[in-house]
Amino acid sequence: MDTYRSVISALAVFLVLFVAFGGTFLSLNQSVALDTSHSEGPCPKPSQAAQKIARDFLTSKKFTDNRREANVTHLKGETPKALRSGESHGDEESKKVHVSPKTCKKLNEKYNSIINGDNPHKPNYFKVKDKYLVFFESVTPNEKKSNVITFGMNTLIVLDSNLNEIKGWSG
């Protein structure tokens, strides 16, 4: 219930920011199809859109105030590493991933109502130094949930090293 309240609070904060900044905060109105045809373990492979949002959050000047609000200005310019369930292969890939199936499992449990609710969202998990970025993308209807309508509401949440929410935005 606390997670649900936190997400609702984050939505309210985002709406205020969205109106105050003329809608220039995040362009999150992309929806993605959730590929459930193969198992990736507890850490789903992040989409290209989620990777771009995570990079932009850490590098773009337009997110300076948001980084300040979340007290993560020290992360500016850092590279987000996708959380993965299995081993990374090769030097180049090891720079882009952080192997942590236990963390993904905890995040999946924490956000189960968002991932598997009436309007399911695809989770994307990233580690940046001592923080985590969680980005939920709206899922387009598929065979298993053909009655789901996607409204394009996506969420970005910053968490500390203990997976406690610091700040979140939706749009």
C-alpha positions in Angstrom: 0.0 0.0 0.0 2.9 2.4 0.8 4.3 1.8 -2.7 1.0 2.6 -4.3 0.8 5.8 -2.2 4.3 6.8 -3.2 3.5 6.3 -6.9 0.3 8.4 -6.6 2.3 11.1 -4.8 4.9 11.0 -7.5 2.1 11.4 -10.1 0.8 14.4 -8.4 4.3 16.0 -8.2 4.8 15.3 -11.8 1.6 16.9 -12.9 2.5 20.1 -11.0 5.9 20.1 -12.6 4.4 19.3 -16.0 2.1 22.3 -15.8 4.8 24.6 -14.3 7.3 23.8 -17.0 5.0 23.8 -19.9 5.2 20.1 -20.5 8.9 20.0 -21.2 9.9 17.7 -18.4 9.9 14.2 -19.9 8.7 12.9 -23.2 7.4 9.6 -21.8 4.3 9.1 -23.9 5.7 6.1 -25.7 4.2 2.7 -25.2 6.0 -0.6 -25.7 4.9 -4.1 -26.3 5.9 -6.4 -23.4 7.7 -9.4 -24.9 6.8 -12.4 -22.8 7.9 -15.0 -25.3 11.1 -15.8 -23.5 12.2 -15.6 -19.9 14.9 -13.2 -18.9 14.9 -14.1 -15.3 13.9 -11.4 -12.8 15.7 -8.6 -14.7 13.9 -7.8 -17.9 16.1 -6.4 -20.7 15.5 -2.6 -20.8 14.0 -1.1 -24.0 15.9 1.4 -26.1 13.4 4.1 -25.0 14.1 3.4 -21.3 17.9 3.4 -21.9 17.5 6.8 -23.6 15.4 8.2 -20.8 17.9 7.0 -18.2 20.8 8.6 -20.1 18.9 11.8 -20.7 18.0 12.0 -17.0 21.7 11.8 -16.1 23.1 14.0 -18.9 20.6 16.6 -20.1 20.5 20.1 -18.8 16.7 20.1 -18.9 16.8 17.6 -16.0 19.1 19.6 -13.8 16.3 20.7 -11.4 15.0 17.1 -11.3 18.4 15.7 -10.4 18.6 18.4 -7.7 15.2 17.5 -6.3 16.2 13.9 -6.0 19.6 14.9 -4.5 21.5 13.0 -7.3 23.4 15.9 -8.9 26.6 13.9 -8.3 25.3 11.4 -10.9 25.3 14.0 -13.7 27.1 12.5 -16.7 27.3 9.0 -15.3 26.4 6.0 -17.4 23.4 4.0 -16.2 24.0 0.2 -16.1 21.1 -2.1 -16.8 20.4 -4.6 -14.1 20.6 -8.1 -15.6 20.0 -11.6 -14.3 22.9 -13.5 -15.9 26.5 -12.9 -16.5 27.7 -10.1 -18.8 29.8 -11.2 -21.7 32.7 -9.2 -23.1 34.4 -6.0 -21.9 32.0 -3.7 -23.7 28.9 -5.3 -22.3 30.3 -5.4 -18.8 30.4 -1.6 -18.9 26.7 -1.4 -19.6 25.3 -4.0 -17.2 25.2 -4.7 -13.5 24.4 -8.3 -12.6 22.0 -8.4 -9.7 19.0 -10.9 -10.0 18.3 -10.5 -6.2 17.8 -6.8 -6.6 15.5 -7.3 -9.6 13.5 -9.8 -7.7 13.0 -7.3 -4.8 12.0 -4.6 -7.2 9.6 -6.9 -9.0 8.0 -7.7 -5.6 7.9 -4.0 -4.5 6.3 -2.9 -7.8 4.2 -5.9 -8.6 0.9 -3.9 -8.7 2.4 -1.6 -11.4 4.0 -4.4 -13.4 1.0 -6.8 -13.3 -1.9 -4.5 -12.5 -5.0 -3.7 -14.7 -2.8 -1.4 -16.8 0.5 -3.3 -16.8 3.9 -1.6 -17.2 7.2 -3.0 -18.3 9.9 -2.5 -15.7 13.4 -1.2 -16.7 16.0 -1.3 -13.9 19.3 0.6 -13.9 22.1 1.1 -11.4 24.1 4.4 -11.3 26.8 4.4 -8.6 24.9 4.1 -5.3 21.4 4.7 -6.7 18.9 2.9 -8.8 16.7 4.2 -11.6 13.4 2.4 -12.3 11.5 3.3 -15.4 8.0 1.8 -16.0 6.8 1.9 -19.6 3.1 1.4 -20.6 2.5 -1.9 -22.3 0.5 -2.2 -25.4 -2.2 -4.9 -25.4 -1.1 -8.4 -26.3 -2.8 -11.8 -26.6 -2.7 -12.4 -22.8 -4.3 -9.0 -21.9 -6.3 -8.1 -25.1 -8.7 -6.0 -23.1 -6.0 -3.6 -21.8 -6.0 -0.1 -23.1 -2.7 1.8 -22.9 -2.9 5.4 -21.8 0.8 6.2 -22.2 1.5 6.9 -18.5 5.1 6.1 -17.7 7.0 6.5 -14.5 10.7 7.2 -13.5 11.7 6.6 -9.9 15.0 7.2 -8.2 15.9 4.9 -5.4 18.7 4.8 -2.9 21.1 1.8 -2.3 18.5 0.2 0.0 15.8 0.5 -2.7 14.0 3.2 -0.8 12.2 5.7 -3.1 13.8 9.2 -3.2 11.8 10.9 -5.9 9.6 9.9 -8.8 7.9 11.5 -11.9 5.2 10.3 -14.3 3.8 11.5 -17.5 
